[in-house]
Amino acid sequence: MIIRAVLEWDDEVKAFSATCPELNYISSCGDTKEEAVANLKEAIQLLLEPIPEHIINPDQKFDTVEVVI
């Protein structure tokens, strides 16, 4: 999967920010460009990781459906 990110230097905090407009502007930061991108990759993986069913509500009965748009 190829996802575009915007890398910017932030003078105020003296760090790089990495933002992904394609995924609801999820972002991260780092002291170097490489660190910012690595942190962003981790954030994207967490965003795309499904929430385990037992965390949602362990006592509730529910159906899972797929919606194609």
CHARMM internal coordinates of N, CA and C (Angstrom, degrees):
IC EDIT
DIST 1 N 1 CA 1.4454
DIST 1 CA 1 C 1.5253
ANGL 1 N 1 CA 1 C 108.03
DIST 1 C 2 N 1.3090
ANGL 1 CA 1 C 2 N 116.15
DIHE 1 N 1 CA 1 C 2 N 129.35
DIST 2 N 2 CA 1.4627
ANGL 1 C 2 N 2 CA 121.30
DIHE 1 CA 1 C 2 N 2 CA 177.23
DIST 2 CA 2 C 1.5241
ANGL 2 N 2 CA 2 C 108.03
DIHE 1 C 2 N 2 CA 2 C -108.19
DIST 2 C 3 N 1.3233
ANGL 2 CA 2 C 3 N 114.92
DIHE 2 N 2 CA 2 C 3 N 124.01
DIST 3 N 3 CA 1.4618
ANGL 2 C 3 N 3 CA 121.35
DIHE 2 CA 2 C 3 N 3 CA -179.37
DIST 3 CA 3 C 1.5215
ANGL 3 N 3 CA 3 C 107.45
DIHE 2 C 3 N 3 CA 3 C -127.60
DIST 3 C 4 N 1.3061
ANGL 3 CA 3 C 4 N 116.98
DIHE 3 N 3 CA 3 C 4 N 131.76
DIST 4 N 4 CA 1.4594
ANGL 3 C 4 N 4 CA 121.04
DIHE 3 CA 3 C 4 N 4 CA -179.98
DIST 4 CA 4 C 1.5282
ANGL 4 N 4 CA 4 C 110.84
DIHE 3 C 4 N 4 CA 4 C -82.36
DIST 4 C 5 N 1.3281
ANGL 4 CA 4 C 5 N 114.38
DIHE 4 N 4 CA 4 C 5 N 145.69
DIST 5 N 5 CA 1.4646
ANGL 4 C 5 N 5 CA 120.12
DIHE 4 CA 4 C 5 N 5 CA 177.91
DIST 5 CA 5 C 1.5195
ANGL 5 N 5 CA 5 C 108.96
DIHE 4 C 5 N 5 CA 5 C -135.52
DIST 5 C 6 N 1.3113
ANGL 5 CA 5 C 6 N 115.56
DIHE 5 N 5 CA 5 C 6 N 151.30
DIST 6 N 6 CA 1.4603
ANGL 5 C 6 N 6 CA 122.32
DIHE 5 CA 5 C 6 N 6 CA 177.13
DIST 6 CA 6 C 1.5249
ANGL 6 N 6 CA 6 C 107.20
DIHE 5 C 6 N 6 CA 6 C -104.74
DIST 6 C 7 N 1.3355
ANGL 6 CA 6 C 7 N 115.72
DIHE 6 N 6 CA 6 C 7 N 122.63
DIST 7 N 7 CA 1.4629
ANGL 6 C 7 N 7 CA 121.22
DIHE 6 CA 6 C 7 N 7 CA 177.80
DIST 7 CA 7 C 1.5163
ANGL 7 N 7 CA 7 C 108.98
DIHE 6 C 7 N 7 CA 7 C -104.22
DIST 7 C 8 N 1.3364
ANGL 7 CA 7 C 8 N 115.87
DIHE 7 N 7 CA 7 C 8 N 131.40
DIST 8 N 8 CA 1.4600
ANGL 7 C 8 N 8 CA 120.78
DIHE 7 CA 7 C 8 N 8 CA -179.94
DIST 8 CA 8 C 1.5154
ANGL 8 N 8 CA 8 C 109.88
DIHE 7 C 8 N 8 CA 8 C -138.82
DIST 8 C 9 N 1.3142
ANGL 8 CA 8 C 9 N 116.21
DIHE 8 N 8 CA 8 C 9 N 146.24
DIST 9 N 9 CA 1.4509
ANGL 8 C 9 N 9 CA 121.98
DIHE 8 CA 8 C 9 N 9 CA 173.10
DIST 9 CA 9 C 1.5300
ANGL 9 N 9 CA 9 C 108.27
DIHE 8 C 9 N 9 CA 9 C -90.11
DIST 9 C 10 N 1.3176
ANGL 9 CA 9 C 10 N 116.88
DIHE 9 N 9 CA 9 C 10 N 130.76
DIST 10 N 10 CA 1.4589
ANGL 9 C 10 N 10 CA 122.10
DIHE 9 CA 9 C 10 N 10 CA 179.47
DIST 10 CA 10 C 1.5271
ANGL 10 N 10 CA 10 C 108.23
DIHE 9 C 10 N 10 CA 10 C -108.86
DIST 10 C 11 N 1.3447
ANGL 10 CA 10 C 11 N 115.70
DIHE 10 N 10 CA 10 C 11 N 107.80
DIST 11 N 11 CA 1.4628
ANGL 10 C 11 N 11 CA 120.45
DIHE 10 CA 10 C 11 N 11 CA -178.56
DIST 11 CA 11 C 1.5254
ANGL 11 N 11 CA 11 C 112.93
DIHE 10 C 11 N 11 CA 11 C -63.94
DIST 11 C 12 N 1.3211
ANGL 11 CA 11 C 12 N 116.30
DIHE 11 N 11 CA 11 C 12 N -31.61
DIST 12 N 12 CA 1.4645
ANGL 11 C 12 N 12 CA 119.49
DIHE 11 CA 11 C 12 N 12 CA -176.45
DIST 12 CA 12 C 1.5368
ANGL 12 N 12 CA 12 C 112.14
DIHE 11 C 12 N 12 CA 12 C -65.87
DIST 12 C 13 N 1.3195
ANGL 12 CA 12 C 13 N 116.81
DIHE 12 N 12 CA 12 C 13 N -43.25
DIST 13 N 13 CA 1.4647
ANGL 12 C 13 N 13 CA 119.90
DIHE 12 CA 12 C 13 N 13 CA -179.15
DIST 13 CA 13 C 1.5234
ANGL 13 N 13 CA 13 C 113.01
DIHE 12 C 13 N 13 CA 13 C -102.61
DIST 13 C 14 N 1.3266
ANGL 13 CA 13 C 14 N 116.22
DIHE 13 N 13 CA 13 C 14 N -1.97
DIST 14 N 14 CA 1.4646
ANGL 13 C 14 N 14 CA 122.53
DIHE 13 CA 13 C 14 N 14 CA 178.98
DIST 14 CA 14 C 1.5296
ANGL 14 N 14 CA 14 C 111.87
DIHE 13 C 14 N 14 CA 14 C 55.39
DIST 14 C 15 N 1.3400
ANGL 14 CA 14 C 15 N 115.08
DIHE 14 N 14 CA 14 C 15 N 52.08
DIST 15 N 15 CA 1.4642
ANGL 14 C 15 N 15 CA 121.04
DIHE 14 CA 14 C 15 N 15 CA 179.70
DIST 15 CA 15 C 1.5226
ANGL 15 N 15 CA 15 C 109.28
DIHE 14 C 15 N 15 CA 15 C -152.42
DIST 15 C 16 N 1.3267
ANGL 15 CA 15 C 16 N 115.30
DIHE 15 N 15 CA 15 C 16 N 164.15
DIST 16 N 16 CA 1.4581
ANGL 15 C 16 N 16 CA 121.16
DIHE 15 CA 15 C 16 N 16 CA 175.81
DIST 16 CA 16 C 1.5266
ANGL 16 N 16 CA 16 C 108.90
DIHE 15 C 16 N 16 CA 16 C -91.13
DIST 16 C 17 N 1.3122
ANGL 16 CA 16 C 17 N 116.31
DIHE 16 N 16 CA 16 C 17 N 142.45
DIST 17 N 17 CA 1.4573
ANGL 16 C 17 N 17 CA 120.85
DIHE 16 CA 16 C 17 N 17 CA 171.99
DIST 17 CA 17 C 1.5169
ANGL 17 N 17 CA 17 C 107.93
DIHE 16 C 17 N 17 CA 17 C -112.55
DIST 17 C 18 N 1.3195
ANGL 17 CA 17 C 18 N 115.51
DIHE 17 N 17 CA 17 C 18 N 145.59
DIST 18 N 18 CA 1.4581
ANGL 17 C 18 N 18 CA 122.16
DIHE 17 CA 17 C 18 N 18 CA 176.98
DIST 18 CA 18 C 1.5189
ANGL 18 N 18 CA 18 C 106.91
DIHE 17 C 18 N 18 CA 18 C -126.39
DIST 18 C 19 N 1.3363
ANGL 18 CA 18 C 19 N 116.41
DIHE 18 N 18 CA 18 C 19 N 121.21
DIST 19 N 19 CA 1.4575
ANGL 18 C 19 N 19 CA 121.72
DIHE 18 CA 18 C 19 N 19 CA -176.27
DIST 19 CA 19 C 1.5196
ANGL 19 N 19 CA 19 C 109.47
DIHE 18 C 19 N 19 CA 19 C -125.39
DIST 19 C 20 N 1.3291
ANGL 19 CA 19 C 20 N 115.98
DIHE 19 N 19 CA 19 C 20 N 140.05
DIST 20 N 20 CA 1.4575
ANGL 19 C 20 N 20 CA 121.53
DIHE 19 CA 19 C 20 N 20 CA 179.95
DIST 20 CA 20 C 1.5256
ANGL 20 N 20 CA 20 C 109.51
DIHE 19 C 20 N 20 CA 20 C -114.27
DIST 20 C 21 N 1.3362
ANGL 20 CA 20 C 21 N 117.42
DIHE 20 N 20 CA 20 C 21 N 98.31
DIST 21 N 21 CA 1.4659
ANGL 20 C 21 N 21 CA 120.60
DIHE 20 CA 20 C 21 N 21 CA 179.94
DIST 21 CA 21 C 1.5330
ANGL 21 N 21 CA 21 C 113.30
DIHE 20 C 21 N 21 CA 21 C -62.60
DIST 21 C 22 N 1.3276
ANGL 21 CA 21 C 22 N 117.33
DIHE 21 N 21 CA 21 C 22 N -28.18
DIST 22 N 22 CA 1.4607
ANGL 21 C 22 N 22 CA 121.11
DIHE 21 CA 21 C 22 N 22 CA -177.06
DIST 22 CA 22 C 1.5287
ANGL 22 N 22 CA 22 C 112.81
DIHE 21 C 22 N 22 CA 22 C -71.90
DIST 22 C 23 N 1.3256
ANGL 22 CA 22 C 23 N 117.09
DIHE 22 N 22 CA 22 C 23 N -19.07
DIST 23 N 23 CA 1.4627
ANGL 22 C 23 N 23 CA 120.89
DIHE 22 CA 22 C 23 N 23 CA -178.80
DIST 23 CA 23 C 1.5224
ANGL 23 N 23 CA 23 C 110.31
DIHE 22 C 23 N 23 CA 23 C -120.87
DIST 23 C 24 N 1.3176
ANGL 23 CA 23 C 24 N 115.08
DIHE 23 N 23 CA 23 C 24 N 61.41
DIST 24 N 24 CA 1.4602
ANGL 23 C 24 N 24 CA 122.28
DIHE 23 CA 23 C 24 N 24 CA 175.63
DIST 24 CA 24 C 1.5312
ANGL 24 N 24 CA 24 C 112.70
DIHE 23 C 24 N 24 CA 24 C 56.28
DIST 24 C 25 N 1.3160
ANGL 24 CA 24 C 25 N 116.39
DIHE 24 N 24 CA 24 C 25 N 33.90
DIST 25 N 25 CA 1.4635
ANGL 24 C 25 N 25 CA 123.43
DIHE 24 CA 24 C 25 N 25 CA 176.77
DIST 25 CA 25 C 1.5263
ANGL 25 N 25 CA 25 C 113.26
DIHE 24 C 25 N 25 CA 25 C 57.74
DIST 25 C 26 N 1.3319
ANGL 25 CA 25 C 26 N 116.66
DIHE 25 N 25 CA 25 C 26 N 34.95
DIST 26 N 26 CA 1.4609
ANGL 25 C 26 N 26 CA 119.25
DIHE 25 CA 25 C 26 N 26 CA 174.29
DIST 26 CA 26 C 1.5249
ANGL 26 N 26 CA 26 C 107.42
DIHE 25 C 26 N 26 CA 26 C -62.05
DIST 26 C 27 N 1.3309
ANGL 26 CA 26 C 27 N 116.88
DIHE 26 N 26 CA 26 C 27 N 142.89
DIST 27 N 27 CA 1.4599
ANGL 26 C 27 N 27 CA 118.67
DIHE 26 CA 26 C 27 N 27 CA -176.01
DIST 27 CA 27 C 1.5133
ANGL 27 N 27 CA 27 C 111.01
DIHE 26 C 27 N 27 CA 27 C -146.39
DIST 27 C 28 N 1.3218
ANGL 27 CA 27 C 28 N 113.57
DIHE 27 N 27 CA 27 C 28 N 166.69
DIST 28 N 28 CA 1.4538
ANGL 27 C 28 N 28 CA 121.47
DIHE 27 CA 27 C 28 N 28 CA 177.24
DIST 28 CA 28 C 1.5191
ANGL 28 N 28 CA 28 C 107.18
DIHE 27 C 28 N 28 CA 28 C -154.53
DIST 28 C 29 N 1.3199
ANGL 28 CA 28 C 29 N 116.54
DIHE 28 N 28 CA 28 C 29 N -178.13
DIST 29 N 29 CA 1.4654
ANGL 28 C 29 N 29 CA 119.27
DIHE 28 CA 28 C 29 N 29 CA -179.62
DIST 29 CA 29 C 1.5252
ANGL 29 N 29 CA 29 C 109.72
DIHE 28 C 29 N 29 CA 29 C -147.58
DIST 29 C 30 N 1.3276
ANGL 29 CA 29 C 30 N 114.93
DIHE 29 N 29 CA 29 C 30 N 171.28
DIST 30 N 30 CA 1.4561
ANGL 29 C 30 N 30 CA 121.04
DIHE 29 CA 29 C 30 N 30 CA 178.30
DIST 30 CA 30 C 1.5118
ANGL 30 N 30 CA 30 C 110.40
DIHE 29 C 30 N 30 CA 30 C -170.88
DIST 30 C 31 N 1.3192
ANGL 30 CA 30 C 31 N 115.78
DIHE 30 N 30 CA 30 C 31 N 163.27
DIST 31 N 31 CA 1.4623
ANGL 30 C 31 N 31 CA 120.83
DIHE 30 CA 30 C 31 N 31 CA 179.93
DIST 31 CA 31 C 1.5273
ANGL 31 N 31 CA 31 C 112.20
DIHE 30 C 31 N 31 CA 31 C -71.12
DIST 31 C 32 N 1.3348
ANGL 31 CA 31 C 32 N 116.85
DIHE 31 N 31 CA 31 C 32 N -25.26
DIST 32 N 32 CA 1.4631
ANGL 31 C 32 N 32 CA 122.03
DIHE 31 CA 31 C 32 N 32 CA 176.94
DIST 32 CA 32 C 1.5306
ANGL 32 N 32 CA 32 C 108.51
DIHE 31 C 32 N 32 CA 32 C -125.81
DIST 32 C 33 N 1.3392
ANGL 32 CA 32 C 33 N 116.06
DIHE 32 N 32 CA 32 C 33 N 166.49
DIST 33 N 33 CA 1.4615
ANGL 32 C 33 N 33 CA 119.64
DIHE 32 CA 32 C 33 N 33 CA 176.44
DIST 33 CA 33 C 1.5253
ANGL 33 N 33 CA 33 C 110.58
DIHE 32 C 33 N 33 CA 33 C -60.46
DIST 33 C 34 N 1.3164
ANGL 33 CA 33 C 34 N 115.73
DIHE 33 N 33 CA 33 C 34 N -42.49
DIST 34 N 34 CA 1.4589
ANGL 33 C 34 N 34 CA 120.86
DIHE 33 CA 33 C 34 N 34 CA -178.38
DIST 34 CA 34 C 1.5287
ANGL 34 N 34 CA 34 C 111.50
DIHE 33 C 34 N 34 CA 34 C -62.24
DIST 34 C 35 N 1.3378
ANGL 34 CA 34 C 35 N 116.50
DIHE 34 N 34 CA 34 C 35 N -41.82
DIST 35 N 35 CA 1.4607
ANGL 34 C 35 N 35 CA 121.03
DIHE 34 CA 34 C 35 N 35 CA 179.50
DIST 35 CA 35 C 1.5332
ANGL 35 N 35 CA 35 C 110.51
DIHE 34 C 35 N 35 CA 35 C -67.39
DIST 35 C 36 N 1.3272
ANGL 35 CA 35 C 36 N 117.10
DIHE 35 N 35 CA 35 C 36 N -40.17
DIST 36 N 36 CA 1.4578
ANGL 35 C 36 N 36 CA 120.64
DIHE 35 CA 35 C 36 N 36 CA 178.60
DIST 36 CA 36 C 1.5261
ANGL 36 N 36 CA 36 C 110.76
DIHE 35 C 36 N 36 CA 36 C -62.81
DIST 36 C 37 N 1.3333
ANGL 36 CA 36 C 37 N 117.02
DIHE 36 N 36 CA 36 C 37 N -42.47
DIST 37 N 37 CA 1.4612
ANGL 36 C 37 N 37 CA 121.08
DIHE 36 CA 36 C 37 N 37 CA 179.36
DIST 37 CA 37 C 1.5315
ANGL 37 N 37 CA 37 C 110.32
DIHE 36 C 37 N 37 CA 37 C -67.51
DIST 37 C 38 N 1.3172
ANGL 37 CA 37 C 38 N 118.14
DIHE 37 N 37 CA 37 C 38 N -42.02
DIST 38 N 38 CA 1.4654
ANGL 37 C 38 N 38 CA 121.27
DIHE 37 CA 37 C 38 N 38 CA 178.51
DIST 38 CA 38 C 1.5303
ANGL 38 N 38 CA 38 C 110.58
DIHE 37 C 38 N 38 CA 38 C -62.03
DIST 38 C 39 N 1.3304
ANGL 38 CA 38 C 39 N 117.01
DIHE 38 N 38 CA 38 C 39 N -42.52
DIST 39 N 39 CA 1.4580
ANGL 38 C 39 N 39 CA 120.74
DIHE 38 CA 38 C 39 N 39 CA 178.39
DIST 39 CA 39 C 1.5256
ANGL 39 N 39 CA 39 C 111.38
DIHE 38 C 39 N 39 CA 39 C -66.21
DIST 39 C 40 N 1.3391
ANGL 39 CA 39 C 40 N 116.59
DIHE 39 N 39 CA 39 C 40 N -36.72
DIST 40 N 40 CA 1.4579
ANGL 39 C 40 N 40 CA 120.45
DIHE 39 CA 39 C 40 N 40 CA 177.64
DIST 40 CA 40 C 1.5262
ANGL 40 N 40 CA 40 C 110.74
DIHE 39 C 40 N 40 CA 40 C -66.46
DIST 40 C 41 N 1.3268
ANGL 40 CA 40 C 41 N 117.18
DIHE 40 N 40 CA 40 C 41 N -40.66
DIST 41 N 41 CA 1.4688
ANGL 40 C 41 N 41 CA 120.41
DIHE 40 CA 40 C 41 N 41 CA 177.48
DIST 41 CA 41 C 1.5270
ANGL 41 N 41 CA 41 C 110.43
DIHE 40 C 41 N 41 CA 41 C -58.78
DIST 41 C 42 N 1.3172
ANGL 41 CA 41 C 42 N 116.96
DIHE 41 N 41 CA 41 C 42 N -43.14
DIST 42 N 42 CA 1.4633
ANGL 41 C 42 N 42 CA 120.95
DIHE 41 CA 41 C 42 N 42 CA 178.91
DIST 42 CA 42 C 1.5338
ANGL 42 N 42 CA 42 C 111.06
DIHE 41 C 42 N 42 CA 42 C -63.90
DIST 42 C 43 N 1.3258
ANGL 42 CA 42 C 43 N 116.30
DIHE 42 N 42 CA 42 C 43 N -41.74
DIST 43 N 43 CA 1.4648
ANGL 42 C 43 N 43 CA 120.43
DIHE 42 CA 42 C 43 N 43 CA 178.91
DIST 43 CA 43 C 1.5262
ANGL 43 N 43 CA 43 C 110.95
DIHE 42 C 43 N 43 CA 43 C -64.05
DIST 43 C 44 N 1.3308
ANGL 43 CA 43 C 44 N 117.13
DIHE 43 N 43 CA 43 C 44 N -40.16
DIST 44 N 44 CA 1.4691
ANGL 43 C 44 N 44 CA 121.07
DIHE 43 CA 43 C 44 N 44 CA 178.98
DIST 44 CA 44 C 1.5250
ANGL 44 N 44 CA 44 C 110.25
DIHE 43 C 44 N 44 CA 44 C -65.59
DIST 44 C 45 N 1.3262
ANGL 44 CA 44 C 45 N 117.25
DIHE 44 N 44 CA 44 C 45 N -42.50
DIST 45 N 45 CA 1.4677
ANGL 44 C 45 N 45 CA 120.39
DIHE 44 CA 44 C 45 N 45 CA 178.25
DIST 45 CA 45 C 1.5277
ANGL 45 N 45 CA 45 C 110.72
DIHE 44 C 45 N 45 CA 45 C -60.59
DIST 45 C 46 N 1.3247
ANGL 45 CA 45 C 46 N 116.85
DIHE 45 N 45 CA 45 C 46 N -41.38
DIST 46 N 46 CA 1.4602
ANGL 45 C 46 N 46 CA 119.97
DIHE 45 CA 45 C 46 N 46 CA 178.15
DIST 46 CA 46 C 1.5319
ANGL 46 N 46 CA 46 C 111.23
DIHE 45 C 46 N 46 CA 46 C -66.50
DIST 46 C 47 N 1.3281
ANGL 46 CA 46 C 47 N 116.65
DIHE 46 N 46 CA 46 C 47 N -38.11
DIST 47 N 47 CA 1.4583
ANGL 46 C 47 N 47 CA 120.70
DIHE 46 CA 46 C 47 N 47 CA 178.39
DIST 47 CA 47 C 1.5292
ANGL 47 N 47 CA 47 C 111.45
DIHE 46 C 47 N 47 CA 47 C -63.35
DIST 47 C 48 N 1.3203
ANGL 47 CA 47 C 48 N 116.31
DIHE 47 N 47 CA 47 C 48 N -41.30
DIST 48 N 48 CA 1.4553
ANGL 47 C 48 N 48 CA 121.13
DIHE 47 CA 47 C 48 N 48 CA -176.05
DIST 48 CA 48 C 1.5242
ANGL 48 N 48 CA 48 C 113.25
DIHE 47 C 48 N 48 CA 48 C -83.53
DIST 48 C 49 N 1.3169
ANGL 48 CA 48 C 49 N 116.97
DIHE 48 N 48 CA 48 C 49 N -11.51
DIST 49 N 49 CA 1.4664
ANGL 48 C 49 N 49 CA 121.31
DIHE 48 CA 48 C 49 N 49 CA 179.48
DIST 49 CA 49 C 1.5296
ANGL 49 N 49 CA 49 C 109.26
DIHE 48 C 49 N 49 CA 49 C -73.10
DIST 49 C 50 N 1.3226
ANGL 49 CA 49 C 50 N 116.72
DIHE 49 N 49 CA 49 C 50 N 129.44
DIST 50 N 50 CA 1.4674
ANGL 49 C 50 N 50 CA 117.94
DIHE 49 CA 49 C 50 N 50 CA -179.32
DIST 50 CA 50 C 1.5307
ANGL 50 N 50 CA 50 C 111.45
DIHE 49 C 50 N 50 CA 50 C -68.33
DIST 50 C 51 N 1.3182
ANGL 50 CA 50 C 51 N 115.43
DIHE 50 N 50 CA 50 C 51 N 151.27
DIST 51 N 51 CA 1.4646
ANGL 50 C 51 N 51 CA 121.28
DIHE 50 CA 50 C 51 N 51 CA 177.19
DIST 51 CA 51 C 1.5248
ANGL 51 N 51 CA 51 C 107.66
DIHE 50 C 51 N 51 CA 51 C -79.01
DIST 51 C 52 N 1.3315
ANGL 51 CA 51 C 52 N 117.59
DIHE 51 N 51 CA 51 C 52 N 126.49
DIST 52 N 52 CA 1.4730
ANGL 51 C 52 N 52 CA 119.15
DIHE 51 CA 51 C 52 N 52 CA 178.54
DIST 52 CA 52 C 1.5287
ANGL 52 N 52 CA 52 C 111.13
DIHE 51 C 52 N 52 CA 52 C -59.94
DIST 52 C 53 N 1.3144
ANGL 52 CA 52 C 53 N 116.29
DIHE 52 N 52 CA 52 C 53 N 139.75
DIST 53 N 53 CA 1.4534
ANGL 52 C 53 N 53 CA 121.47
DIHE 52 CA 52 C 53 N 53 CA -175.39
DIST 53 CA 53 C 1.5224
ANGL 53 N 53 CA 53 C 112.89
DIHE 52 C 53 N 53 CA 53 C -60.05
DIST 53 C 54 N 1.3181
ANGL 53 CA 53 C 54 N 118.15
DIHE 53 N 53 CA 53 C 54 N -33.94
DIST 54 N 54 CA 1.4642
ANGL 53 C 54 N 54 CA 119.77
DIHE 53 CA 53 C 54 N 54 CA -177.68
DIST 54 CA 54 C 1.5305
ANGL 54 N 54 CA 54 C 112.40
DIHE 53 C 54 N 54 CA 54 C -69.73
DIST 54 C 55 N 1.3144
ANGL 54 CA 54 C 55 N 117.55
DIHE 54 N 54 CA 54 C 55 N -17.38
DIST 55 N 55 CA 1.4688
ANGL 54 C 55 N 55 CA 120.79
DIHE 54 CA 54 C 55 N 55 CA 178.28
DIST 55 CA 55 C 1.5292
ANGL 55 N 55 CA 55 C 110.21
DIHE 54 C 55 N 55 CA 55 C -83.13
DIST 55 C 56 N 1.3242
ANGL 55 CA 55 C 56 N 117.24
DIHE 55 N 55 CA 55 C 56 N -35.17
DIST 56 N 56 CA 1.4577
ANGL 55 C 56 N 56 CA 120.68
DIHE 55 CA 55 C 56 N 56 CA -177.44
DIST 56 CA 56 C 1.5233
ANGL 56 N 56 CA 56 C 110.31
DIHE 55 C 56 N 56 CA 56 C -58.35
DIST 56 C 57 N 1.2988
ANGL 56 CA 56 C 57 N 117.23
DIHE 56 N 56 CA 56 C 57 N -58.56
DIST 57 N 57 CA 1.4655
ANGL 56 C 57 N 57 CA 122.38
DIHE 56 CA 56 C 57 N 57 CA 176.68
DIST 57 CA 57 C 1.5236
ANGL 57 N 57 CA 57 C 106.96
DIHE 56 C 57 N 57 CA 57 C -170.47
DIST 57 C 58 N 1.3137
ANGL 57 CA 57 C 58 N 118.20
DIHE 57 N 57 CA 57 C 58 N 102.46
DIST 58 N 58 CA 1.4663
ANGL 57 C 58 N 58 CA 120.27
DIHE 57 CA 57 C 58 N 58 CA -173.69
DIST 58 CA 58 C 1.5246
ANGL 58 N 58 CA 58 C 114.35
DIHE 57 C 58 N 58 CA 58 C -66.03
DIST 58 C 59 N 1.3348
ANGL 58 CA 58 C 59 N 118.80
DIHE 58 N 58 CA 58 C 59 N -22.85
DIST 59 N 59 CA 1.4636
ANGL 58 C 59 N 59 CA 121.31
DIHE 58 CA 58 C 59 N 59 CA -176.91
DIST 59 CA 59 C 1.5253
ANGL 59 N 59 CA 59 C 113.31
DIHE 58 C 59 N 59 CA 59 C -94.87
DIST 59 C 60 N 1.3092
ANGL 59 CA 59 C 60 N 117.27
DIHE 59 N 59 CA 59 C 60 N -14.08
DIST 60 N 60 CA 1.4581
ANGL 59 C 60 N 60 CA 121.49
DIHE 59 CA 59 C 60 N 60 CA -175.26
DIST 60 CA 60 C 1.5262
ANGL 60 N 60 CA 60 C 110.53
DIHE 59 C 60 N 60 CA 60 C -85.97
DIST 60 C 61 N 1.3197
ANGL 60 CA 60 C 61 N 115.76
DIHE 60 N 60 CA 60 C 61 N 134.84
DIST 61 N 61 CA 1.4652
ANGL 60 C 61 N 61 CA 121.44
DIHE 60 CA 60 C 61 N 61 CA 173.71
DIST 61 CA 61 C 1.5221
ANGL 61 N 61 CA 61 C 107.43
DIHE 60 C 61 N 61 CA 61 C -88.74
DIST 61 C 62 N 1.3142
ANGL 61 CA 61 C 62 N 117.11
DIHE 61 N 61 CA 61 C 62 N 131.96
DIST 62 N 62 CA 1.4572
ANGL 61 C 62 N 62 CA 119.75
DIHE 61 CA 61 C 62 N 62 CA -178.94
DIST 62 CA 62 C 1.5210
ANGL 62 N 62 CA 62 C 109.91
DIHE 61 C 62 N 62 CA 62 C -149.00
DIST 62 C 63 N 1.3212
ANGL 62 CA 62 C 63 N 115.07
DIHE 62 N 62 CA 62 C 63 N 161.43
DIST 63 N 63 CA 1.4533
ANGL 62 C 63 N 63 CA 122.82
DIHE 62 CA 62 C 63 N 63 CA 175.88
DIST 63 CA 63 C 1.5211
ANGL 63 N 63 CA 63 C 108.41
DIHE 62 C 63 N 63 CA 63 C -107.20
DIST 63 C 64 N 1.3159
ANGL 63 CA 63 C 64 N 115.00
DIHE 63 N 63 CA 63 C 64 N 147.97
DIST 64 N 64 CA 1.4547
ANGL 63 C 64 N 64 CA 120.62
DIHE 63 CA 63 C 64 N 64 CA 175.06
DIST 64 CA 64 C 1.5232
ANGL 64 N 64 CA 64 C 107.47
DIHE 63 C 64 N 64 CA 64 C -110.72
DIST 64 C 65 N 1.3233
ANGL 64 CA 64 C 65 N 116.76
DIHE 64 N 64 CA 64 C 65 N 130.40
DIST 65 N 65 CA 1.4590
ANGL 64 C 65 N 65 CA 121.54
DIHE 64 CA 64 C 65 N 65 CA 178.88
DIST 65 CA 65 C 1.5144
ANGL 65 N 65 CA 65 C 109.02
DIHE 64 C 65 N 65 CA 65 C -129.62
DIST 65 C 66 N 1.3177
ANGL 65 CA 65 C 66 N 115.84
DIHE 65 N 65 CA 65 C 66 N 155.19
DIST 66 N 66 CA 1.4522
ANGL 65 C 66 N 66 CA 121.06
DIHE 65 CA 65 C 66 N 66 CA 175.31
DIST 66 CA 66 C 1.5214
ANGL 66 N 66 CA 66 C 108.32
DIHE 65 C 66 N 66 CA 66 C -104.85
DIST 66 C 67 N 1.3193
ANGL 66 CA 66 C 67 N 116.78
DIHE 66 N 66 CA 66 C 67 N 136.65
DIST 67 N 67 CA 1.4516
ANGL 66 C 67 N 67 CA 122.43
DIHE 66 CA 66 C 67 N 67 CA 178.88
DIST 67 CA 67 C 1.5289
ANGL 67 N 67 CA 67 C 107.47
DIHE 66 C 67 N 67 CA 67 C -115.89
DIST 67 C 68 N 1.2916
ANGL 67 CA 67 C 68 N 117.26
DIHE 67 N 67 CA 67 C 68 N 123.83
DIST 68 N 68 CA 1.4553
ANGL 67 C 68 N 68 CA 122.05
DIHE 67 CA 67 C 68 N 68 CA 178.53
DIST 68 CA 68 C 1.5187
ANGL 68 N 68 CA 68 C 108.26
DIHE 67 C 68 N 68 CA 68 C -104.02
DIST 68 C 69 N 1.3157
ANGL 68 CA 68 C 69 N 115.42
DIHE 68 N 68 CA 68 C 69 N 127.85
DIST 69 N 69 CA 1.4619
ANGL 68 C 69 N 69 CA 120.65
DIHE 68 CA 68 C 69 N 69 CA -179.01
DIST 69 CA 69 C 1.5143
ANGL 69 N 69 CA 69 C 108.78
DIHE 68 C 69 N 69 CA 69 C -111.96
END
COOR INIT
IC SEED 1 N 1 CA 1 C
IC BUILD
